[in-house]
Amino acid sequence: MVKRPLNTYILSMRSKEEILALKVQRTADGVGAMADYIADTKHQRARTATLRAERLAREAAAAAAPPAEKAPKKSKKKKIATESSDPASD
């Protein structure tokens, strides 16, 4: 299998200066893209650390506070139907 460079027809039509200029442009774009990626990653990690600190502080405050007392459950009484309270018998 013969390995050929991509777009050989287009590359053969361009001069060496144009090809070099394209390579320099691609390299500059790559460096800029990598810098953006690194900056985004640093920002995301800083935001994650801030959110983690807030969550841990909230959990520590909740653990330090005494648990709220639960109200006793009210027992449900069954209503017994009587003849005098039956509205259908009127």
C-alpha positions, 0 to 999 in steps of 0.5 A, a space after each residue: 500500500 503506497 502512502 500518499 499525502 492528502 490533497 496531492 492535487 491541491 498541494 501541487 498547485 500551490 507554491 512552497 511559500 503558500 504551503 509554508 504560510 498555511 503551515 505557519 497559520 495552522 501552527 498559530 491556530 493550534 497554539 491559540 486553541 491549546 491556550 484556550 483549552 488550558 485556560 478553560 480547564 483552569 477556570 473549570 477546576 477553580 469553579 469546581 474547587 469553589 463549589 466543593 468548598 461551599 458544599 463542604 461548608 454547608 455539610 459541616 454546618 448541617 452536621 454541627 447543628 442539632 437535628 430538628 425534633 420531629 413532631 409526634 405523629 397524630 394517630 388517625 381515628 376512624 370515623 364511625 358512621 351513625 344513623 343521625 350523621 348520614 346525609 343520605 337518610 334525610 
